[in-house]
Amino acid sequence: MREAIEKVLTEEVNPMLSMHGGGVELVEVTDEGVAKVRLVGGCCGCPSAQATITQVVEGAIKAKVPGVKKVEAV
């Protein structure tokens, strides 16, 4: 599952976030299907960070990786 999530982040999410000077990296995937991610660069501390996690990152991961139940920022 980790490899599939990293592929989504690399191919879909990070190119979009890089337009704003930011990105996201995978920290951990729990046995319960929770992907823990960290925003980096311009996304770190951005007022829209929570919306980015839920709408962009979680949406892309859940659409492509079965078994992911939730995405959390750490």
C-alpha positions as CSV (number, residue, x, y, z in Angstrom):
1,M,0.0,0.0,0.0
2,R,2.9,2.4,0.8
3,E,4.3,2.2,-2.7
4,A,0.9,2.9,-4.3
5,I,0.4,6.0,-2.1
6,E,3.8,7.3,-2.8
7,K,3.1,6.8,-6.6
8,V,0.0,8.9,-6.3
9,L,1.8,11.6,-4.4
10,T,4.7,11.7,-6.8
11,E,2.7,11.5,-10.1
12,E,-0.4,13.5,-9.2
13,V,-0.4,15.5,-6.0
14,N,3.1,16.9,-5.8
15,P,3.2,18.3,-9.3
16,M,0.1,20.3,-8.5
17,L,1.4,21.4,-5.1
18,S,4.8,22.4,-6.6
19,M,3.0,25.1,-8.5
20,H,2.5,26.8,-5.2
21,G,6.0,26.1,-3.9
22,G,5.0,23.1,-1.7
23,G,4.6,19.4,-1.6
24,V,3.6,16.5,0.6
25,E,5.5,13.4,1.8
26,L,4.3,10.2,3.2
27,V,5.3,9.6,6.8
28,E,3.5,6.4,7.7
29,V,0.7,4.0,6.8
30,T,-1.0,2.4,9.7
31,D,-2.5,-1.1,9.8
32,E,-5.9,0.6,10.1
33,G,-5.5,2.2,6.7
34,V,-4.6,5.7,7.8
35,A,-2.0,7.5,5.7
36,K,0.0,10.0,7.7
37,V,1.5,12.8,5.6
38,R,3.5,15.9,6.1
39,L,3.2,19.1,4.1
40,V,6.5,20.7,3.1
41,G,7.7,23.9,1.5
42,G,5.1,26.6,0.8
43,C,2.3,24.3,1.9
44,C,3.7,24.0,5.5
45,G,1.8,26.6,7.6
46,C,-0.4,27.7,4.8
47,P,-3.9,28.8,5.9
48,S,-5.4,26.4,3.3
49,A,-3.3,23.4,4.6
50,Q,-6.2,21.5,6.0
51,A,-8.3,21.9,2.9
52,T,-5.3,20.7,0.8
53,I,-5.0,17.6,3.0
54,T,-8.7,16.7,2.8
55,Q,-9.7,17.8,-0.7
56,V,-6.5,17.3,-2.7
57,V,-4.3,14.7,-1.0
58,E,-7.0,12.5,0.6
59,G,-9.2,12.7,-2.5
60,A,-6.4,11.6,-4.8
61,I,-5.1,8.8,-2.5
62,K,-8.6,7.3,-1.8
63,A,-9.5,7.4,-5.5
64,K,-6.4,5.3,-6.4
65,V,-5.5,3.2,-3.4
66,P,-8.1,0.8,-2.0
67,G,-7.8,0.3,1.7
68,V,-7.0,3.8,2.6
69,K,-9.6,5.0,5.0
70,K,-8.2,8.4,6.1
71,V,-5.4,10.8,5.5
72,E,-4.0,12.8,8.4
73,A,-1.4,15.5,8.6
74,V,1.4,15.1,11.2
